[in-house]
Amino acid sequence: MKLLCKLLLVFAIPFIHVYGQEEVVGSEDSLEVITDEEVDEEKIELFGGTRIINGHSVETLSKGVFEFRIEHRFGDIAGDGGGVQTLFGFDQSTDIRFGFEYGISDRFMIGLGRSKGTASLGTFGSPYSALLDGFIKYRLLNQNATGTLFSATVLGTASYTYMKKSSDIASVSHFPKDAYRFAYCSQLILGRKFGEKVSVLLMPTLVYRNYVAANDENALFSLGSAVRFAATSKVGIILEYFANLQEDRDINLNGIETKNSFGIGVEWITFGHTFTVNLTNSVGFGETQFIPYTFQDWSKGQYRLGFCIGRKYMRE
């Protein structure tokens, strides 16, 4: 409980650094899903859920809605680490995350999660395992048919690793102070839907890590972008790309530089669920992981299959 309180307290820190899916409703004693007719008709939905592939979309949960999320990443499909020997990555699990999120109002939501981390991948993953994460997210503007031309959302996230610290004092995971276990992200998400089919997002992002290697940088700037094409009313094709504004970094001093994160996926909205299947070169979950610690190269077959299942509930 003390650790959870500490994580919640730091949610506000990132804002210092930088400035349709069916909804769910129920009676006092039951849980059930409502239909599209009960959703605010003026608000234009850009994405089917609160996430794209790695990052957040502009959407927020409605007031009183609780969402449980399961996210999974497999190993490399091709390249030296993939192929038939690993059944194209299905024999491996690079990361797993469980998330719990809640809409405090129609514009404001919070979330907590736990992920395995990618330290087991060595120089091809982040230095961290056993990660807790949390976020706050506020919808500033809703694109609608009455004059607001775009949507805007602000996001602040924090992550904390409770892994055992390394005995190697030169290691990033040595953690001389408990505060070095934290990392933060601040993000502004801007979006617009063009016509009935195409939605576009831009996501200027700042990641700040309290403790990094001597040849790394605490603050990293990245510009994210995403596109969703509505194939049908329930199925969308999504693409996501985060371009780091610093040059590629050889933070492990092994000749392997960081890469920009890119993913493509299919978003499928069913009765009460959002289901996403994707391919991406990133291995970890959360902005403090996939932005600084993506080393995999698409051109070398170092991309993997991933999926996410989100289930929404509400108790009135």
Backbone hydrogen bonds in HBPLUS format (Angstrom, degrees):
<---DONOR---> <-ACCEPTOR-->    atom                        ^
c    i                          cat <-CA-CA->   ^        H-A-AA   ^      H-
h    n   atom  resd res      DA  || num        DHA   H-A  angle D-A-AA Bond
n    s   type  num  typ     dist DA aas  dist angle  dist       angle   num
A0005-CYS N   A0001-MET O   2.94 MM   4  6.17 162.2  1.97 153.9 157.7     1
A0006-LYS N   A0002-LYS O   3.05 MM   4  6.23 153.1  2.12 140.3 148.0     2
A0007-LEU N   A0003-LEU O   2.96 MM   4  6.23 151.1  2.05 147.0 154.6     3
A0008-LEU N   A0004-LEU O   3.01 MM   4  6.28 157.8  2.06 149.8 155.5     4
A0009-LEU N   A0005-CYS O   3.00 MM   4  6.23 149.8  2.10 147.0 154.8     5
A0011-PHE N   A0008-LEU O   3.25 MM   3  5.49 165.0  2.28 108.7 113.1     6
A0013-ILE N   A0010-VAL O   3.08 MM   3  5.28 147.2  2.19 106.2 115.7     7
A0015-PHE N   A0012-ALA O   3.26 MM   3  5.87 141.3  2.42 115.4 124.0     8
A0016-ILE N   A0013-ILE O   2.93 MM   3  5.51 159.4  1.98 121.2 127.9     9
A0017-HIS N   A0014-PRO O   3.05 MM   3  5.41 138.5  2.23 105.8 116.4    10
A0034-ILE N   A0023-GLU O   3.01 MM  11  5.63 155.5  2.07 138.2 145.1    11
A0025-VAL N   A0032-GLU O   3.00 MM   7  5.68 144.1  2.13 143.5 154.4    12
A0032-GLU N   A0025-VAL O   3.17 MM   7  5.68 131.8  2.41 130.7 142.7    13
A0038-GLU N   A0035-THR O   3.19 MM   3  5.97 160.4  2.23 121.5 126.0    14
A0039-VAL N   A0036-ASP O   3.09 MM   3  5.42 168.5  2.11 115.5 118.6    15
A0044-ILE N   A0143-GLN O   3.00 MM  99  5.69 160.5  2.04 168.4 162.4    16
A0057-SER N   A0050-THR O   2.84 MM   7  5.13 169.3  1.85 117.4 121.1    17
A0052-ILE N   A0055-GLY O   2.87 MM   3  5.66 163.0  1.90 158.6 155.5    18
A0065-VAL N   A0062-SER O   3.12 MM   3  5.65 161.2  2.16 138.4 137.7    19
A0064-GLY N   A0103-GLY O   2.69 MM  39  5.28 154.8  1.75 157.6 150.3    20
A0103-GLY N   A0065-VAL O   2.90 MM  38  5.26 153.4  1.98 147.5 156.2    21
A0066-PHE N   A0313-TYR O   2.65 MM 247  5.08 170.4  1.66 155.1 158.6    22
A0313-TYR N   A0066-PHE O   2.67 MM 247  5.08 155.4  1.73 154.5 162.9    23
A0067-GLU N   A0101-GLU O   2.84 MM  34  5.15 163.0  1.87 143.6 147.8    24
A0101-GLU N   A0067-GLU O   2.94 MM  34  5.15 164.0  1.96 152.3 156.9    25
A0068-PHE N   A0311-ARG O   2.96 MM 243  5.38 158.4  2.01 151.8 154.4    26
A0311-ARG N   A0068-PHE O   2.96 MM 243  5.38 161.5  1.99 151.0 156.7    27
A0069-ARG N   A0099-GLY O   2.91 MM  30  4.85 166.1  1.93 139.8 142.3    28
A0099-GLY N   A0069-ARG O   2.90 MM  30  4.85 162.4  1.94 140.6 143.5    29
A0070-ILE N   A0309-ILE O   2.99 MM 239  5.35 155.4  2.05 147.7 155.6    30
A0309-ILE N   A0070-ILE O   2.94 MM 239  5.35 156.7  2.00 150.4 158.0    31
A0071-GLU N   A0097-ARG O   2.90 MM  26  5.06 167.0  1.91 154.0 155.5    32
A0097-ARG N   A0071-GLU O   2.92 MM  26  5.06 162.4  1.95 144.6 145.4    33
A0072-HIS N   A0307-PHE O   3.01 MM 235  5.57 158.4  2.05 161.8 164.5    34
A0307-PHE N   A0072-HIS O   3.07 MM 235  5.57 152.9  2.14 147.4 154.6    35
A0073-ARG N   A0095-ASP O   2.92 MM  22  5.28 147.6  2.03 167.9 162.1    36
A0094-THR N   A0073-ARG O   2.98 MM  21  5.55 132.9  2.20 126.4 138.8    37
A0074-PHE N   A0305-LEU O   3.00 MM 231  5.67 165.8  2.03 170.4 174.9    38
A0075-GLY N   A0089-GLY O   2.96 MM  14  3.93 168.5  1.98 125.8 122.0    39
A0077-ILE N   A0303-TYR O   2.83 MM 226  6.01 158.6  1.87 173.3 168.4    40
A0083-GLY N   A0077-ILE O   2.88 MM   6  5.95 165.4  1.90 129.4 129.4    41
A0078-ALA N   A0301-GLY O   3.18 MM 223  4.42 146.3  2.30 154.3 147.5    42
A0082-GLY N   A0079-GLY O   3.30 MM   3  5.37 163.7  2.33 105.3 110.2    43
A0086-THR N   A0083-GLY O   3.34 MM   3  5.97 148.2  2.45 113.4 120.0    44
A0088-PHE N   A0083-GLY O   2.65 MM   5  4.56 167.1  1.67 147.3 143.9    45
A0087-LEU N   A0084-VAL O   3.12 MM   3  4.54 163.5  2.15  97.1 101.3    46
A0089-GLY N   A0086-THR O   3.08 MM   3  5.19 124.7  2.40  98.1 111.7    47
A0091-ASP N   A0086-THR O   3.07 MM   5  5.14 159.1  2.12 152.3 147.8    48
A0090-PHE N   A0087-LEU O   3.21 MM   3  5.43 170.5  2.22 112.2 113.4    49
A0092-GLN N   A0089-GLY O   3.10 MM   3  5.51 158.5  2.15 112.4 119.1    50
A0116-LYS N   A0096-ILE O   3.00 MM  20  5.58 147.8  2.10 151.3 161.5    51
A0098-PHE N   A0114-ARG O   3.02 MM  16  5.55 157.3  2.07 151.9 156.8    52
A0114-ARG N   A0098-PHE O   2.97 MM  16  5.55 151.5  2.05 152.5 161.7    53
A0100-PHE N   A0112-LEU O   2.80 MM  12  5.40 164.9  1.82 167.6 171.3    54
A0112-LEU N   A0100-PHE O   2.90 MM  12  5.40 159.5  1.94 151.0 157.1    55
A0102-TYR N   A0110-ILE O   2.92 MM   8  5.58 162.5  1.95 158.1 161.4    56
A0110-ILE N   A0102-TYR O   3.01 MM   8  5.58 156.3  2.06 155.5 161.6    57
A0104-ILE N   A0108-PHE O   2.83 MM   4  5.57 128.4  2.10 139.5 155.5    58
A0105-SER N   A0108-PHE O   3.10 MM   3  5.06 162.6  2.13 143.1 143.9    59
A0139-ARG N   A0107-ARG O   2.72 MM  32  4.70 154.6  1.79 135.2 144.2    60
A0109-MET N   A0137-LYS O   2.93 MM  28  5.35 161.5  1.96 154.9 160.8    61
A0137-LYS N   A0109-MET O   2.98 MM  28  5.35 151.4  2.07 162.5 160.3    62
A0111-GLY N   A0135-PHE O   3.12 MM  24  5.34 143.6  2.26 146.2 144.7    63
A0135-PHE N   A0111-GLY O   2.98 MM  24  5.34 147.3  2.09 143.0 145.9    64
A0113-GLY N   A0133-ASP O   2.85 MM  20  5.15 147.1  1.96 149.8 147.2    65
A0133-ASP N   A0113-GLY O   2.94 MM  20  5.15 159.7  1.98 140.5 140.7    66
A0115-SER N   A0131-LEU O   2.90 MM  16  5.25 158.5  1.95 147.6 154.9    67
A0131-LEU N   A0115-SER O   3.01 MM  16  5.25 160.0  2.06 157.6 160.1    68
A0130-ALA N   A0116-LYS O   2.94 MM  14  5.08 146.1  2.06 129.8 126.2    69
A0121-LEU N   A0118-THR O   3.07 MM   3  5.68 164.6  2.09 117.5 122.4    70
A0119-ALA N   A0128-TYR O   3.12 MM   9  4.94 126.5  2.42 130.9 131.5    71
A0122-GLY N   A0119-ALA O   3.11 MM   3  5.67 166.2  2.13 119.0 121.7    72
A0124-PHE N   A0121-LEU O   3.31 MM   3  5.36 164.6  2.33 120.3 119.3    73
A0125-GLY N   A0122-GLY O   3.18 MM   3  5.65 160.5  2.22 120.0 120.1    74
A0162-TYR N   A0130-ALA O   3.02 MM  32  5.79 160.8  2.06 168.7 168.6    75
A0132-LEU N   A0160-TYR O   2.77 MM  28  5.17 172.2  1.78 160.5 162.5    76
A0160-TYR N   A0132-LEU O   2.78 MM  28  5.17 156.3  1.83 153.5 158.2    77
A0134-GLY N   A0158-ALA O   2.94 MM  24  5.52 151.3  2.03 160.1 166.0    78
A0158-ALA N   A0134-GLY O   2.93 MM  24  5.52 153.2  2.00 158.9 161.2    79
A0136-ILE N   A0156-GLY O   2.92 MM  20  5.42 153.7  1.99 154.9 163.6    80
A0156-GLY N   A0136-ILE O   2.99 MM  20  5.42 165.1  2.01 162.5 164.1    81
A0138-TYR N   A0154-VAL O   2.95 MM  16  5.41 162.2  1.98 154.6 160.6    82
A0154-VAL N   A0138-TYR O   2.90 MM  16  5.41 158.8  1.95 155.7 158.7    83
A0140-LEU N   A0152-ALA O   2.70 MM  12  5.29 133.8  1.91 135.1 149.5    84
A0141-LEU N   A0152-ALA O   3.09 MM  11  4.88 161.4  2.13 132.0 135.5    85
A0152-ALA N   A0141-LEU O   3.09 MM  11  4.88 156.2  2.15 120.2 122.3    86
A0144-ASN N   A0148-THR O   3.15 MM   4  5.48 157.8  2.20 138.5 142.3    87
A0151-SER N   A0191-GLY O   2.74 MM  40  5.06 165.7  1.76 150.8 155.6    88
A0191-GLY N   A0151-SER O   2.88 MM  40  5.06 162.9  1.91 146.5 146.7    89
A0153-THR N   A0189-ILE O   2.88 MM  36  5.06 151.8  1.96 143.8 152.5    90
A0189-ILE N   A0153-THR O   2.76 MM  36  5.06 175.4  1.76 166.1 166.3    91
A0155-LEU N   A0187-GLN O   2.88 MM  32  5.08 158.5  1.92 154.6 156.2    92
A0187-GLN N   A0155-LEU O   2.95 MM  32  5.08 150.1  2.04 153.6 153.5    93
A0157-THR N   A0185-CYS O   2.91 MM  28  5.10 164.6  1.94 147.3 151.8    94
A0185-CYS N   A0157-THR O   3.03 MM  28  5.10 149.5  2.13 138.2 135.2    95
A0159-SER N   A0183-ALA O   2.88 MM  24  5.32 156.6  1.93 152.2 155.6    96
A0183-ALA N   A0159-SER O   3.06 MM  24  5.32 141.9  2.21 144.3 148.2    97
A0161-THR N   A0181-ARG O   3.35 MM  20  5.53 149.8  2.45 131.3 138.9    98
A0166-SER N   A0173-SER O   2.80 MM   7  5.51 162.8  1.83 125.5 131.0    99
A0171-SER N   A0168-ASP O   2.99 MM   3  5.43 164.3  2.01 117.0 122.2   100
A0174-HIS N   A0171-SER O   3.14 MM   3  5.31 151.3  2.23 112.5 111.7   101
A0180-TYR N   A0177-LYS O   3.08 MM   3  5.55 151.0  2.17 109.5 117.7   102
A0181-ARG N   A0178-ASP O   3.05 MM   3  5.69 165.9  2.07 119.0 123.2   103
A0182-PHE N   A0179-ALA O   3.24 MM   3  5.82 170.1  2.26 118.0 120.0   104
A0210-ASN N   A0182-PHE O   3.31 MM  28  6.08 168.7  2.33 152.1 155.2   105
A0184-TYR N   A0208-TYR O   2.71 MM  24  5.14 166.4  1.73 155.9 160.9   106
A0208-TYR N   A0184-TYR O   2.86 MM  24  5.14 164.6  1.88 138.9 143.9   107
A0186-SER N   A0206-LEU O   2.88 MM  20  5.28 157.4  1.93 152.2 159.9   108
A0206-LEU N   A0186-SER O   2.91 MM  20  5.28 164.6  1.94 159.5 163.1   109
A0188-LEU N   A0204-PRO O   3.20 MM  16  5.75 162.1  2.24 161.4 166.7   110
A0190-LEU N   A0202-LEU O   2.87 MM  12  5.22 176.3  1.87 164.5 165.7   111
A0202-LEU N   A0190-LEU O   2.82 MM  12  5.22 152.2  1.90 150.7 158.9   112
A0192-ARG N   A0200-VAL O   3.00 MM   8  5.55 151.4  2.08 153.1 162.1   113
A0200-VAL N   A0192-ARG O   2.92 MM   8  5.55 163.0  1.94 154.6 159.0   114
A0194-PHE N   A0198-VAL O   2.68 MM   4  5.30 160.2  1.71 163.8 170.8   115
A0230-ALA N   A0197-LYS O   2.78 MM  33  4.75 160.2  1.82 136.5 143.5   116
A0199-SER N   A0228-ARG O   2.92 MM  29  5.08 155.1  1.98 146.7 153.7   117
A0228-ARG N   A0199-SER O   2.87 MM  29  5.08 156.9  1.92 146.6 150.8   118
A0201-LEU N   A0226-ALA O   2.86 MM  25  5.01 157.3  1.91 147.7 148.3   119
A0226-ALA N   A0201-LEU O   3.13 MM  25  5.01 150.8  2.22 131.6 131.3   120
A0203-MET N   A0224-GLY O   2.74 MM  21  4.53 156.8  1.79 138.3 134.9   121
A0224-GLY N   A0203-MET O   2.94 MM  21  4.53 174.6  1.94 122.0 122.3   122
A0205-THR N   A0222-SER O   2.80 MM  17  5.11 152.5  1.87 171.6 171.6   123
A0222-SER N   A0205-THR O   2.95 MM  17  5.11 162.6  1.98 144.7 147.0   124
A0207-VAL N   A0220-LEU O   2.86 MM  13  5.13 169.6  1.87 156.6 160.1   125
A0220-LEU N   A0207-VAL O   2.80 MM  13  5.13 160.7  1.84 154.8 160.4   126
A0209-ARG N   A0218-ASN O   2.97 MM   9  5.03 158.4  2.02 131.6 137.7   127
A0216-ASP N   A0213-ALA O   3.01 MM   3  5.17 164.5  2.03 115.9 117.7   128
A0245-LEU N   A0221-PHE O   2.86 MM  24  5.58 168.7  1.87 144.3 148.1   129
A0223-LEU N   A0243-ALA O   2.95 MM  20  5.26 163.3  1.98 139.0 142.1   130
A0243-ALA N   A0223-LEU O   2.99 MM  20  5.26 171.5  2.00 138.1 135.5   131
A0225-SER N   A0241-TYR O   2.79 MM  16  5.38 142.0  1.93 151.8 164.2   132
A0241-TYR N   A0225-SER O   2.90 MM  16  5.38 159.7  1.94 156.9 159.1   133
A0227-VAL N   A0239-LEU O   2.97 MM  12  5.30 151.9  2.05 142.1 149.1   134
A0239-LEU N   A0227-VAL O   2.93 MM  12  5.30 152.4  2.01 151.6 158.9   135
A0229-PHE N   A0237-ILE O   2.82 MM   8  5.11 161.9  1.85 149.8 155.9   136
A0237-ILE N   A0229-PHE O   2.83 MM   8  5.11 161.5  1.86 148.4 151.1   137
A0231-ALA N   A0235-VAL O   2.91 MM   4  5.58 128.9  2.17 135.9 150.8   138
A0232-THR N   A0235-VAL O   3.15 MM   3  5.11 165.8  2.17 142.4 143.1   139
A0269-ILE N   A0234-LYS O   2.80 MM  35  5.00 169.7  1.81 155.1 158.7   140
A0236-GLY N   A0267-GLU O   2.79 MM  31  4.99 158.0  1.84 147.6 154.4   141
A0267-GLU N   A0236-GLY O   2.78 MM  31  4.99 170.2  1.79 154.2 157.6   142
A0238-ILE N   A0265-GLY O   2.89 MM  27  5.20 171.1  1.90 142.7 145.7   143
A0265-GLY N   A0238-ILE O   2.82 MM  27  5.20 158.9  1.87 152.7 155.1   144
A0240-GLU N   A0263-GLY O   2.93 MM  23  5.24 156.1  1.99 154.3 153.8   145
A0263-GLY N   A0240-GLU O   2.92 MM  23  5.24 156.5  1.98 152.2 154.3   146
A0242-PHE N   A0261-SER O   2.92 MM  19  5.27 158.9  1.96 153.3 157.5   147
A0258-THR N   A0249-ARG O   2.99 MM   9  5.37 141.4  2.15 125.4 135.2   148
A0253-LEU N   A0250-ASP O   3.20 MM   3  5.35 161.2  2.24 106.5 112.1   149
A0259-LYS N   A0294-THR O   2.62 MM  35  5.49 164.1  1.64 158.5 158.7   150
A0281-ASN N   A0262-PHE O   3.37 MM  19  6.26 150.7  2.46 160.3 168.0   151
A0264-ILE N   A0279-LEU O   2.94 MM  15  5.48 154.1  2.01 154.6 162.8   152
A0279-LEU N   A0264-ILE O   2.83 MM  15  5.48 156.9  1.88 160.7 167.9   153
A0266-VAL N   A0277-VAL O   2.83 MM  11  5.44 155.5  1.89 158.4 166.3   154
A0277-VAL N   A0266-VAL O   3.07 MM  11  5.44 156.7  2.12 150.4 156.6   155
A0268-TRP N   A0275-PHE O   2.75 MM   7  5.11 166.7  1.76 158.6 162.8   156
A0275-PHE N   A0268-TRP O   2.86 MM   7  5.11 174.4  1.86 154.5 156.0   157
A0270-THR N   A0273-HIS O   3.02 MM   3  5.12 156.5  2.07 136.9 143.8   158
A0272-GLY N   A0270-THR O   2.83 MM   2  5.89 105.1  2.40 120.1 104.9   159
A0273-HIS N   A0270-THR O   3.39 MM   3  5.12 151.9  2.48  96.6 104.6   160
A0312-LYS N   A0272-GLY O   3.33 MM  40  5.95 167.0  2.34 164.6 168.3   161
A0274-THR N   A0310-GLY O   2.99 MM  36  5.11 149.2  2.09 139.5 147.1   162
A0310-GLY N   A0274-THR O   2.93 MM  36  5.11 156.7  1.99 148.3 155.1   163
A0276-THR N   A0308-CYS O   2.94 MM  32  5.14 165.1  1.97 151.0 155.4   164
A0308-CYS N   A0276-THR O   2.85 MM  32  5.14 144.8  1.98 146.0 151.7   165
A0278-ASN N   A0306-GLY O   2.89 MM  28  5.18 167.3  1.91 143.4 145.0   166
A0306-GLY N   A0278-ASN O   2.87 MM  28  5.18 151.7  1.95 148.9 149.5   167
A0280-THR N   A0304-ARG O   3.15 MM  24  5.64 150.7  2.24 145.6 153.7   168
A0304-ARG N   A0280-THR O   2.92 MM  24  5.64 159.3  1.97 144.8 148.0   169
A0289-GLN N   A0286-GLY O   2.95 MM   3  5.46 159.3  1.99 116.6 123.1   170
A0290-PHE N   A0286-GLY O   2.99 MM   4  6.22 164.5  2.01 169.7 170.9   171
A0293-TYR N   A0289-GLN O   3.02 MM   4  5.64 148.3  2.13 144.4 153.9   172
A0300-LYS N   A0297-ASP O   3.07 MM   3  5.47 153.8  2.14 110.6 118.6   173
A0302-GLN N   A0297-ASP O   3.15 MM   5  5.31 154.6  2.22 151.3 144.1   174
A0301-GLY N   A0298-TRP O   3.01 MM   3  5.28 161.9  2.04 118.9 119.3   175
